Amino acid sequence: MLFSPGWRAPVRQGEVLAVFTSGLLLGGALSGAVIWLLSGLSAPLPPWARTSAVLAVAALGAARESGLVSLPLPQNARQIPPDVLQAHLRRGTLQFGFELGTGVRTYVPSTAPYVLALALLFVHEGLPLVLLTGAAFGLGRALSALLTYMARDDHRDAAITIRMPPIKTITALTSLSALALLLL
């Protein structure tokens, strides 16, 4: 684990956490920029078609999280090679954070980020909002590392495993409801 009580590196964990967070924010912002660029492809669609697509994706995500449908999420199951962090701790941590922040090089267990990305793709919002949304995705991932660093709790992983399914379901249903309210 990147942030653990048994830390033995010559660099302080807080510094590594800051570099990791910077990578997460940059990676998320890059994903936002790519989504924004691709969103121009949906601009010719009539508004009703884009709204229908967003709500259909959100409903499918809520159905998946509720266990009503079985749908695999896209993932890249490769792990970052350990030598990336061991050879150059700061640069490797920045790279690791960047790759996680993009959401492309890792497994994202919840449908909510995919629903949000597709909603931004179809709705074609302004660049600043989409960049901030991407950075917020990275920030959400940074909060996980920060809480792990601050908690120093050996039982945290077990507690998260128990709490994650209902949290994902509630998030999916909330996303669907919010999108329906905003778009209808």
C-alpha positions as a Markdown table, in Angstrom:
| # | Residue | x | y | z |
|---|---|---|---|---|
| 1 | Met | 0.0 | 0.0 | 0.0 |
| 2 | Leu | 1.3 | 3.4 | -0.9 |
| 3 | Phe | 0.3 | 5.0 | 2.4 |
| 4 | Ser | 0.8 | 2.8 | 5.4 |
| 5 | Pro | 1.9 | 2.9 | 9.1 |
| 6 | Gly | 5.0 | 0.8 | 8.2 |
| 7 | Trp | 6.4 | 3.6 | 5.9 |
| 8 | Arg | 10.2 | 3.3 | 5.4 |
| 9 | Ala | 11.0 | 5.6 | 2.5 |
| 10 | Pro | 13.4 | 8.5 | 2.9 |
| 11 | Val | 10.6 | 10.9 | 1.9 |
| 12 | Arg | 7.8 | 11.9 | 4.2 |
| 13 | Gln | 4.5 | 10.3 | 3.6 |
| 14 | Gly | 2.7 | 13.7 | 3.6 |
| 15 | Glu | 5.0 | 14.9 | 0.7 |
| 16 | Val | 4.3 | 11.7 | -1.3 |
| 17 | Leu | 0.6 | 12.1 | -0.6 |
| 18 | Ala | 0.7 | 15.7 | -2.0 |
| 19 | Val | 2.5 | 14.5 | -5.2 |
| 20 | Phe | 0.1 | 11.6 | -5.6 |
| 21 | Thr | -2.9 | 14.1 | -5.2 |
| 22 | Ser | -1.4 | 16.4 | -7.8 |
| 23 | Gly | -1.2 | 13.4 | -10.2 |
| 24 | Leu | -4.8 | 12.5 | -9.5 |
| 25 | Leu | -6.0 | 16.0 | -10.1 |
| 26 | Leu | -4.0 | 16.3 | -13.4 |
| 27 | Gly | -5.2 | 12.9 | -14.6 |
| 28 | Gly | -8.8 | 13.7 | -13.8 |
| 29 | Ala | -8.6 | 17.1 | -15.6 |
| 30 | Leu | -7.1 | 15.4 | -18.6 |
| 31 | Ser | -10.0 | 12.9 | -18.7 |
| 32 | Gly | -12.3 | 15.9 | -18.5 |
| 33 | Ala | -10.6 | 17.6 | -21.4 |
| 34 | Val | -10.9 | 14.4 | -23.5 |
| 35 | Ile | -14.6 | 14.0 | -22.6 |
| 36 | Trp | -15.2 | 17.7 | -23.5 |
| 37 | Leu | -13.5 | 17.3 | -26.9 |
| 38 | Leu | -15.5 | 14.1 | -27.7 |
| 39 | Ser | -18.7 | 15.8 | -26.5 |
| 40 | Gly | -18.7 | 17.8 | -29.7 |
| 41 | Leu | -19.7 | 14.6 | -31.5 |
| 42 | Ser | -23.1 | 14.6 | -29.7 |
| 43 | Ala | -23.8 | 18.3 | -30.5 |
| 44 | Pro | -25.8 | 17.4 | -33.7 |
| 45 | Leu | -28.2 | 15.2 | -31.8 |
| 46 | Pro | -31.5 | 16.8 | -30.8 |
| 47 | Pro | -31.7 | 17.7 | -27.1 |
| 48 | Trp | -34.4 | 15.1 | -26.5 |
| 49 | Ala | -32.1 | 12.3 | -27.8 |
| 50 | Arg | -29.2 | 13.5 | -25.6 |
| 51 | Thr | -31.5 | 13.7 | -22.6 |
| 52 | Ser | -32.9 | 10.2 | -23.3 |
| 53 | Ala | -29.4 | 8.8 | -23.7 |
| 54 | Val | -28.2 | 10.3 | -20.4 |
| 55 | Leu | -31.3 | 9.0 | -18.5 |
| 56 | Ala | -31.0 | 5.6 | -20.1 |
| 57 | Val | -27.3 | 5.3 | -19.1 |
| 58 | Ala | -28.2 | 6.5 | -15.5 |
| 59 | Ala | -31.1 | 4.0 | -15.3 |
| 60 | Leu | -28.8 | 1.2 | -16.5 |
| 61 | Gly | -26.2 | 2.2 | -13.9 |
| 62 | Ala | -28.8 | 2.2 | -11.1 |
| 63 | Ala | -30.1 | -1.2 | -12.3 |
| 64 | Arg | -26.6 | -2.6 | -12.2 |
| 65 | Glu | -25.8 | -1.3 | -8.8 |
| 66 | Ser | -29.2 | -2.6 | -7.5 |
| 67 | Gly | -28.3 | -6.1 | -8.8 |
| 68 | Leu | -31.1 | -6.1 | -11.4 |
| 69 | Val | -28.7 | -6.5 | -14.3 |
| 70 | Ser | -25.2 | -8.0 | -14.6 |
| 71 | Leu | -23.0 | -5.6 | -16.7 |
| 72 | Pro | -19.2 | -5.6 | -16.5 |
| 73 | Leu | -17.6 | -2.2 | -16.3 |
| 74 | Pro | -14.6 | -1.4 | -18.5 |
| 75 | Gln | -11.4 | -1.8 | -16.6 |
| 76 | Asn | -7.7 | -2.1 | -17.1 |
| 77 | Ala | -6.7 | -4.8 | -14.6 |
| 78 | Arg | -2.9 | -4.2 | -14.9 |
| 79 | Gln | -1.1 | -2.9 | -11.9 |
| 80 | Ile | 1.6 | -0.3 | -12.0 |
| 81 | Pro | 5.0 | -2.1 | -11.8 |
| 82 | Pro | 6.6 | -1.8 | -8.3 |
| 83 | Asp | 9.9 | -0.6 | -9.8 |
| 84 | Val | 8.1 | 2.7 | -10.9 |
| 85 | Leu | 7.7 | 3.7 | -7.3 |
| 86 | Gln | 10.9 | 2.1 | -6.0 |
| 87 | Ala | 13.3 | 3.7 | -8.6 |
| 88 | His | 11.9 | 7.3 | -8.5 |
| 89 | Leu | 9.5 | 7.7 | -5.6 |
| 90 | Arg | 8.3 | 11.2 | -6.4 |
| 91 | Arg | 8.1 | 10.8 | -10.2 |
| 92 | Gly | 6.6 | 7.3 | -9.9 |
| 93 | Thr | 4.0 | 8.6 | -7.4 |
| 94 | Leu | 3.1 | 11.4 | -9.7 |
| 95 | Gln | 2.8 | 8.9 | -12.6 |
| 96 | Phe | 0.8 | 6.5 | -10.5 |
| 97 | Gly | -1.6 | 9.3 | -9.3 |
| 98 | Phe | -2.0 | 10.6 | -12.9 |
| 99 | Glu | -2.9 | 7.2 | -14.2 |
| 100 | Leu | -5.4 | 6.6 | -11.4 |
| 101 | Gly | -6.8 | 10.1 | -11.9 |
| 102 | Thr | -7.6 | 9.4 | -15.6 |
| 103 | Gly | -9.7 | 6.4 | -14.5 |
| 104 | Val | -8.4 | 4.6 | -17.6 |
| 105 | Arg | -5.5 | 2.6 | -16.1 |
| 106 | Thr | -7.4 | 1.1 | -13.2 |
| 107 | Tyr | -10.6 | -0.6 | -12.1 |
| 108 | Val | -13.5 | 1.8 | -11.1 |
| 109 | Pro | -15.9 | -0.4 | -9.1 |
| 110 | Ser | -18.9 | 1.9 | -9.3 |
| 111 | Thr | -21.1 | 2.9 | -12.3 |
| 112 | Ala | -21.4 | 6.5 | -11.1 |
| 113 | Pro | -18.2 | 7.9 | -12.7 |
| 114 | Tyr | -19.1 | 6.2 | -16.0 |
| 115 | Val | -22.7 | 7.6 | -15.8 |
| 116 | Leu | -21.2 | 11.1 | -15.1 |
| 117 | Ala | -18.7 | 10.8 | -18.0 |
| 118 | Leu | -21.3 | 9.8 | -20.4 |
| 119 | Ala | -23.7 | 12.5 | -19.2 |
| 120 | Leu | -21.0 | 15.1 | -19.8 |
| 121 | Leu | -20.3 | 13.6 | -23.2 |
| 122 | Phe | -24.0 | 13.9 | -24.3 |
| 123 | Val | -24.9 | 17.2 | -22.6 |
| 124 | His | -21.8 | 19.1 | -24.0 |
| 125 | Glu | -21.2 | 21.4 | -21.1 |
| 126 | Gly | -18.6 | 24.2 | -21.1 |
| 127 | Leu | -14.9 | 23.3 | -20.8 |
| 128 | Pro | -14.4 | 24.8 | -17.3 |
| 129 | Leu | -17.2 | 22.7 | -15.8 |
| 130 | Val | -16.0 | 19.5 | -17.4 |
| 131 | Leu | -12.4 | 20.1 | -16.3 |
| 132 | Leu | -13.5 | 20.7 | -12.8 |
| 133 | Thr | -15.6 | 17.6 | -12.9 |
| 134 | Gly | -12.6 | 15.6 | -14.0 |
| 135 | Ala | -10.4 | 17.1 | -11.3 |
| 136 | Ala | -13.2 | 16.3 | -8.8 |
| 137 | Phe | -13.0 | 12.7 | -9.8 |
| 138 | Gly | -9.2 | 12.8 | -9.0 |
| 139 | Leu | -10.0 | 14.6 | -5.8 |
| 140 | Gly | -12.4 | 11.8 | -4.8 |
| 141 | Arg | -9.7 | 9.3 | -5.3 |
| 142 | Ala | -7.3 | 11.5 | -3.3 |
| 143 | Leu | -9.7 | 11.5 | -0.4 |
| 144 | Ser | -9.4 | 7.7 | -0.2 |
| 145 | Ala | -5.6 | 7.9 | 0.1 |
| 146 | Leu | -5.9 | 10.8 | 2.6 |
| 147 | Leu | -8.4 | 9.0 | 4.8 |
| 148 | Thr | -6.2 | 5.9 | 4.8 |
| 149 | Tyr | -3.2 | 8.0 | 5.7 |
| 150 | Met | -5.1 | 9.8 | 8.5 |
| 151 | Ala | -7.0 | 6.7 | 9.9 |
| 152 | Arg | -4.1 | 4.4 | 10.6 |
| 153 | Asp | -6.8 | 1.7 | 11.1 |
| 154 | Asp | -6.0 | -1.9 | 10.4 |
| 155 | His | -9.7 | -2.8 | 10.1 |
| 156 | Arg | -10.5 | 0.0 | 7.5 |
| 157 | Asp | -10.5 | -2.4 | 4.5 |
| 158 | Ala | -13.0 | -4.7 | 6.1 |
| 159 | Ala | -15.3 | -1.9 | 7.0 |
| 160 | Ile | -15.1 | -0.5 | 3.5 |
| 161 | Thr | -15.9 | -3.9 | 2.0 |
| 162 | Ile | -19.0 | -4.1 | 4.1 |
| 163 | Arg | -20.2 | -0.5 | 3.4 |
| 164 | Met | -19.4 | -0.3 | -0.3 |
| 165 | Pro | -22.4 | -2.1 | -1.9 |
| 166 | Pro | -25.1 | 0.1 | -0.3 |
| 167 | Ile | -23.0 | 3.2 | -0.9 |
| 168 | Lys | -22.7 | 2.3 | -4.6 |
| 169 | Thr | -26.4 | 1.6 | -4.9 |
| 170 | Ile | -27.4 | 4.9 | -3.1 |
| 171 | Thr | -25.0 | 6.8 | -5.3 |
| 172 | Ala | -26.4 | 5.3 | -8.5 |
| 173 | Leu | -30.0 | 6.0 | -7.5 |
| 174 | Thr | -29.1 | 9.6 | -6.4 |
| 175 | Ser | -27.3 | 10.2 | -9.7 |
| 176 | Leu | -30.3 | 8.9 | -11.7 |
| 177 | Ser | -32.7 | 11.1 | -9.6 |
| 178 | Ala | -30.4 | 14.2 | -9.9 |
| 179 | Leu | -30.0 | 13.8 | -13.7 |
| 180 | Ala | -33.7 | 13.3 | -14.2 |
| 181 | Leu | -34.5 | 16.5 | -12.2 |
| 182 | Leu | -31.9 | 18.5 | -14.0 |
| 183 | Leu | -32.7 | 17.3 | -17.5 |
| 184 | Leu | -36.4 | 17.0 | -17.5 |
